[in-house]
Amino acid sequence: MKLMAIVLAAGQGKRMKSKLYKVLHPVVGKPMVGHVVDTLQDIEVDQTLVIVGYGAEAVQAYLGERVAYALQKEQLGTGHAVLQAKEALGAEEGLTIVICGDTPLISAATLKSMIELHRQSGASATILTAKLDDPHGYGRIIRGEDGRVTRIVEQKDCNAEEAAVQEINTGTYIFNNRKLFHALASVTNQNVQNEYYLTDVIGILTAASDVVQGYCMANSAESIGVNDRVALAEAERLFKERINRQHMLNGVTIIDPSNTYIESGVTIGLDTVLLPGTILRGSTAIGDNCTIGPQSEIIDSTIHDEVTIKQSILQDAFVDDGASVGPFAYLRPGANIGKNVKIGDFVEIKNATLGEGTKVSHLSYVGDAMVGSNVNIGCGAITVNYDGFNKSLTEIGDDAFVGSNVNLIAPVKIGKGAYVVAGSTITHAVDDGDLAIARERQSNKPGYADKIKARMKAKKNSKQ
């Protein structure tokens, strides 16, 4: 049986008080509607249609061709929004999930269980429900003696008995597709808001003696819908806890989960340890037996096994087995760090490849460079890669030694086993095995320091 989905993403989200369209606000690094669409793909929905309105172009630019779209030109209620899918889906046989684009925490496992109940019970509609300690403000689920849903009662319409019900409507549904669109034809806007409500479909189906079920989710935290910044922060917290827990169950040690931030696209290997203040973003992949942190941020980077990263920032970087980075290092896009390389404190690497066993221990900049294996780059050494107009390449061969406070003026090549003396400014190639020195010869002038001091003191006194 064909499985379809309609994602409601047309509302403006005025309570967010933002120029950014509501469903594009990120939760753990991904727009909310992206989480919803990913979950639908996880349960192998055959066709997903996103209802767009305000900010339609932005939503389409983000989701691209992963889904189809229908435009709700006027926001006239949830029933009216679903009706915009009639042209694309109205004639189809099968089941249709209706889900809001601002509910990022609903899991694939919950939707699968809901679908199973719907199919086994032969229901025409199934409502995803949750039990809350404080259900105030939500529509209550009223069940009959047989456990089926008889109606949904909104907060303002509840009597005392109905108000005491803790089971609420989350706004996610599964419908027999044909019956959904047939019932929508009978929905009116005869209400205070003059809107067409999707919940009226439930009343129409129960009045026709169709079976309406309610699936109560095991974890009520999944039910959160984001309508303002407070709810956005809560969704972020809950999703972060979910992600951290899953990594820990998969063999990752997180020393302080409440002070560790991992986005949804990150993968981490066995026995890796995350220290407090670690932030892992984007498509970052970390291997086995690594130690990350404290206070490190890694973005869209690949880290292999047995790597240590301390108090550093990495973006679009690659770090091979056994390397160490930091503290206080910055690996910028294109940094390619080989096996067992040491990147020390206050070192910046940009668009540079460093071969196995190379060391850049402290206070250096290596940009636009190809560095061989077992190279030593001394304190304060710099590849001078930019002349104000062009970026140029520095090449350093295997086993070369670059002394402290050396400037390598690119384009320049340092040969294998070459030795560049500390304090040199190198503008020409150094051949294999050669020693290069490029600095002024030291000249000492006896007693001249005392003369300068006396002259400066006399000048100062004359001004007083």
C-alpha positions in Angstrom: 0.0 0.0 0.0 1.4 3.4 -1.0 2.6 5.6 1.8 2.4 9.3 1.3 3.1 12.3 3.5 1.9 15.9 3.7 4.2 18.3 5.6 2.5 21.5 6.8 5.0 24.3 6.4 3.1 27.3 5.3 2.7 29.3 8.5 4.6 32.5 9.0 5.5 31.8 12.6 5.0 35.4 13.9 5.7 34.3 17.5 9.3 33.5 16.5 9.8 37.3 15.9 12.3 36.5 13.2 13.1 37.3 9.6 13.9 33.6 9.1 11.0 31.5 8.1 9.9 29.4 11.0 10.5 25.9 9.8 14.0 26.9 8.7 15.1 27.7 12.2 17.8 25.1 13.0 17.7 22.5 15.8 21.1 20.8 16.4 22.4 22.3 13.2 19.6 21.4 10.8 16.4 23.3 9.9 13.3 21.8 11.6 11.6 20.9 8.4 14.8 19.0 7.4 14.5 16.8 10.4 10.9 16.1 9.5 11.7 15.2 5.9 14.6 13.0 7.0 12.3 11.1 9.3 9.8 10.5 6.6 12.6 9.2 4.3 13.8 6.9 7.1 10.3 5.2 7.2 10.4 5.0 3.3 7.5 7.3 2.4 6.8 6.9 -1.3 5.8 10.5 -1.9 6.3 13.6 0.3 4.4 16.9 -0.5 5.4 20.0 1.5 2.7 22.7 1.8 4.5 26.1 1.5 3.3 29.6 2.0 5.3 32.3 3.6 8.9 31.9 2.7 8.1 29.3 0.1 11.2 30.1 -2.0 13.5 29.7 1.0 12.0 26.3 1.9 12.2 25.1 -1.7 15.8 26.3 -1.9 16.7 24.2 1.2 14.8 21.0 0.4 15.3 21.1 -3.3 14.1 18.1 -5.3 13.8 15.8 -2.2 10.1 16.5 -2.1 7.2 18.0 -4.1 5.4 21.2 -3.2 2.0 22.8 -3.1 1.4 26.4 -2.4 -1.1 27.7 0.2 -1.6 31.3 -1.0 -3.8 32.2 2.0 -3.4 30.6 5.4 -6.9 29.6 6.2 -6.3 26.8 8.6 -4.8 23.3 8.7 -7.7 21.7 6.8 -7.3 24.3 4.0 -3.5 23.6 4.0 -4.0 19.8 3.5 -6.6 20.6 0.8 -3.9 22.1 -1.3 -2.5 18.6 -1.8 -5.7 17.4 -3.5 -4.5 17.9 -7.0 -1.3 15.9 -6.4 -2.6 13.2 -4.0 -6.4 13.3 -4.0 -6.9 10.4 -6.4 -4.2 8.1 -4.9 -4.9 4.9 -3.0 -3.0 4.4 0.2 -2.1 6.0 3.5 -1.2 9.6 4.1 0.7 11.0 7.1 0.0 14.6 7.9 2.8 16.2 10.0 3.8 19.7 10.9 7.2 21.1 9.7 7.9 22.5 13.2 7.9 19.1 15.0 11.6 18.0 14.6 11.7 15.5 17.5 9.1 13.0 16.2 11.1 9.9 15.6 10.9 7.3 12.8 10.3 4.6 15.4 7.2 6.4 16.7 5.8 6.9 13.1 6.4 3.2 12.3 4.5 2.0 15.4 1.7 4.4 14.6 1.5 3.1 11.1 1.4 -0.5 12.4 -1.5 0.3 14.7 -3.3 2.0 11.9 -3.0 -0.9 9.5 -3.7 -3.7 12.0 -6.9 -1.9 13.3 -8.3 -1.1 9.9 -8.6 2.5 10.9 -9.6 5.3 8.6 -7.6 7.7 10.7 -5.0 7.5 13.5 -4.0 10.4 15.7 -0.6 10.6 17.3 -1.2 11.5 20.9 0.9 12.1 24.0 0.2 12.2 27.8 1.2 15.3 29.6 1.3 16.2 33.3 0.0 19.6 32.3 -2.2 19.3 29.2 -3.6 22.9 29.5 -3.9 24.5 26.1 -4.0 21.3 24.1 -6.9 19.5 22.4 -7.9 16.5 24.6 -8.3 13.0 23.2 -11.6 11.5 24.2 -11.8 7.7 23.9 -14.8 5.3 24.0 -15.0 2.1 26.0 -13.4 0.2 23.2 -10.4 2.5 23.3 -11.1 4.1 20.0 -11.1 7.9 19.7 -14.6 9.4 19.7 -13.6 13.1 19.4 -11.0 15.8 20.0 -12.1 18.6 22.4 -10.2 21.8 22.3 -9.2 23.5 25.6 -11.8 26.2 25.4 -14.6 23.7 24.9 -13.6 21.3 27.7 -16.0 20.6 30.6 -14.4 19.7 33.9 -14.2 16.0 33.1 -12.7 16.5 29.7 -10.2 19.1 31.1 -8.9 16.4 33.4 -7.9 14.2 30.5 -4.1 14.2 30.1 -3.9 12.6 26.6 -3.6 15.4 24.0 -3.6 15.7 20.2 0.0 16.3 18.8 -1.2 17.4 15.4 0.2 14.4 13.5 -2.2 12.0 11.8 -2.4 9.0 9.5 -5.4 8.8 7.1 -6.8 6.6 4.5 -6.0 8.9 1.7 -9.3 8.8 -0.2 -11.3 9.2 3.0 -9.2 12.2 4.0 -10.0 14.2 0.9 -13.6 13.1 0.8 -14.1 14.3 4.4 -12.2 17.6 3.7 -14.9 18.4 1.1 -17.3 18.6 4.0 -15.2 20.8 6.3 -16.5 24.3 6.8 -15.1 27.5 8.3 -18.1 28.2 10.5 -16.0 29.0 13.6 -14.6 32.0 15.5 -11.4 32.0 13.4 -13.2 31.5 10.1 -10.7 28.7 9.3 -10.9 25.2 8.0 -9.6 22.8 10.7 -8.1 19.4 10.0 -9.5 18.2 13.3 -13.0 18.5 11.9 -12.1 15.5 9.6 -11.9 13.4 12.8 -15.5 14.4 13.7 -16.7 13.7 10.2 -15.2 10.2 10.2 -16.5 9.2 13.6 -19.9 10.4 12.6 -19.8 8.1 9.7 -18.8 5.2 12.0 -15.3 5.0 10.6 -12.6 3.7 13.0 -10.4 6.4 14.5 -7.5 5.3 16.6 -5.1 7.1 18.8 -1.4 6.1 19.1 0.1 7.4 22.3 3.8 8.0 21.9 6.1 6.4 24.5 8.2 9.6 24.9 6.0 12.7 25.2 9.1 14.9 24.6 8.8 14.0 20.9 5.5 15.9 20.7 7.0 19.4 21.1 6.0 21.9 18.4 8.1 25.0 18.0 6.2 28.2 17.9 8.6 30.6 19.7 12.2 30.9 20.8 11.5 29.3 24.2 10.2 26.2 22.5 13.1 26.3 20.1 15.6 26.2 22.9 13.7 23.3 24.5 13.7 21.3 21.3 17.4 22.0 21.0 18.0 20.7 24.5 15.9 17.5 24.0 17.4 16.7 20.6 20.9 17.3 22.0 20.2 14.8 24.8 18.9 12.3 22.3 22.0 12.5 20.2 24.4 12.4 23.1 22.6 9.4 24.6 22.8 7.5 21.3 26.5 8.1 20.9 27.1 6.9 24.4 25.1 3.8 23.8 27.2 3.3 20.7 30.5 3.2 22.6 31.5 6.9 22.9 32.5 8.3 26.3 31.1 11.8 26.9 32.5 13.1 30.2 30.0 15.9 30.6 26.9 15.4 28.3 25.3 18.7 29.4 28.4 20.6 28.2 28.9 18.7 24.9 27.2 19.7 21.7 26.9 17.2 18.8 24.9 18.0 15.7 22.8 15.3 14.0 25.1 14.6 11.0 28.1 13.7 13.1 29.6 10.2 13.3 31.9 9.0 16.1 33.9 5.8 16.5 34.3 3.4 19.4 36.1 4.4 22.6 36.5 8.0 21.6 36.4 10.4 24.6 34.7 13.8 24.4 35.8 16.2 27.1 33.7 19.1 28.3 33.1 22.0 25.9 33.4 19.9 22.8 31.3 21.1 19.8 31.0 18.8 16.8 29.1 20.2 13.8 28.0 19.4 10.3 29.2 16.3 8.6 32.1 15.7 11.0 33.3 12.1 11.2 35.6 11.0 14.1 37.3 7.6 14.3 38.1 5.2 17.1 40.1 5.9 20.3 40.3 9.6 19.8 40.4 12.2 22.6 38.6 15.5 21.7 38.6 18.5 23.9 38.3 20.2 26.2 36.9 23.3 24.5 37.3 22.2 20.9 35.1 22.9 17.9 35.2 20.7 14.8 33.1 21.5 11.7 32.7 19.4 8.6 36.0 17.6 9.2 37.3 14.0 9.1 39.3 12.7 12.0 40.8 9.3 11.8 41.8 6.9 14.7 44.0 7.6 17.7 43.9 11.4 17.3 44.1 13.9 20.1 42.6 17.4 19.7 42.9 19.9 22.5 41.3 23.3 22.8 41.4 23.9 19.0 39.1 24.8 16.1 39.0 22.7 12.9 36.9 23.5 9.8 36.8 21.4 6.6 40.0 19.7 7.7 41.4 16.1 7.5 43.5 14.6 10.3 45.0 11.2 9.9 45.8 8.4 12.4 47.8 9.2 15.5 48.1 12.9 14.9 47.8 15.5 17.7 46.4 19.0 17.4 46.6 21.8 19.9 46.2 23.3 22.3 44.9 26.5 20.6 45.5 25.4 17.0 43.3 26.5 14.1 43.0 24.2 11.1 41.2 26.0 8.3 39.6 24.6 5.1 42.0 22.4 3.1 44.2 21.5 6.1 45.4 17.9 5.4 47.2 16.5 8.4 49.1 13.2 7.9 49.7 10.3 10.2 51.5 11.1 13.5 51.8 14.8 12.7 52.1 17.2 15.6 50.4 20.5 15.4 51.2 22.5 18.6 50.0 25.6 20.3 49.0 28.7 18.4 49.6 27.1 15.0 47.4 27.9 12.0 47.2 25.6 9.0 45.3 26.6 5.8 45.0 24.7 2.5 48.2 22.8 3.3 49.2 19.1 3.3 51.6 17.9 6.0 53.2 14.5 5.5 53.6 11.7 8.1 55.6 12.6 11.2 56.0 16.3 10.5 56.0 18.7 13.4 54.8 22.3 13.6 55.1 22.7 17.3 54.2 26.3 18.1 53.4 29.8 16.9 53.6 29.2 13.2 51.5 29.7 10.1 51.5 27.2 7.2 49.2 28.2 4.3 49.1 27.0 0.7 51.8 24.5 1.2 52.9 21.0 0.4 55.0 19.7 3.3 56.7 16.3 3.2 57.3 13.7 5.9 59.3 14.1 9.0 59.8 17.9 8.5 60.4 20.1 11.5 59.0 23.6 11.3 60.3 25.8 14.1 58.6 28.3 16.3 57.4 31.4 14.5 58.0 30.1 11.0 55.7 31.4 8.3 54.9 30.5 4.7 54.4 34.0 3.2 51.7 32.9 0.7 49.9 36.1 -0.2 51.4 39.1 -2.0 48.3 41.2 -1.9 47.0 39.8 -5.3 47.8 36.1 -5.5 48.2 33.1 -3.3 51.4 31.1 -4.1 52.6 27.7 -3.1 55.4 26.7 -0.7 56.9 23.2 -1.1 59.0 21.6 1.6 60.6 18.2 1.0 60.9 15.2 3.3 63.2 15.5 6.3 63.8 19.2 5.9 64.4 21.4 8.9 63.0 25.0 9.0 64.4 27.0 11.9 62.6 29.4 14.1 61.4 32.8 12.8 61.9 31.8 9.2 59.9 33.5 6.4 59.4 31.4 3.3 58.4 33.8 0.6 56.2 31.9 -1.9 56.4 30.6 -4.5 59.4 28.8 -3.1 60.7 25.2 -2.8 62.8 23.7 0.0 64.4 20.5 -1.0 64.6 17.1 0.8 66.8 17.2 3.8 67.5 20.9 3.4 68.3 23.0 6.4 67.0 26.6 6.8 68.8 28.6 9.5 66.7 30.4 12.1 65.8 34.0 11.3 66.2 33.6 7.6 63.9 35.1 4.9 64.0 32.7 2.0 63.1 34.0 -1.5 64.9 31.4 -3.7 64.8 27.6 -3.9 66.9 25.5 -1.6 68.2 22.3 -3.2 68.2 18.9 -1.6 70.6 18.7 1.3 71.6 22.3 1.2 71.8 24.8 4.0 70.3 28.2 3.5 70.9 31.3 5.6 69.5 34.7 4.6 70.0 37.3 7.3 72.3 40.3 8.0 75.7 39.6 9.6 75.7 40.7 13.2 77.6 43.8 14.1 78.4 44.9 17.7 79.4 48.5 18.5 81.2 48.7 21.9 79.7 51.2 24.4 77.1 52.5 21.9 74.1 51.4 24.0 75.3 53.7 26.9 75.6 56.6 24.4 72.1 56.2 23.2 70.7 56.0 26.7 72.5 59.2 27.7 71.3 61.0 24.6 67.7 60.0 25.2 67.9 61.0 28.9 69.2 64.5 28.0 66.4 64.9 25.5 63.8 64.0 28.0 65.2 66.4 30.6 65.3 69.3 28.2 61.5 69.0 27.7 60.7 69.2 31.4 
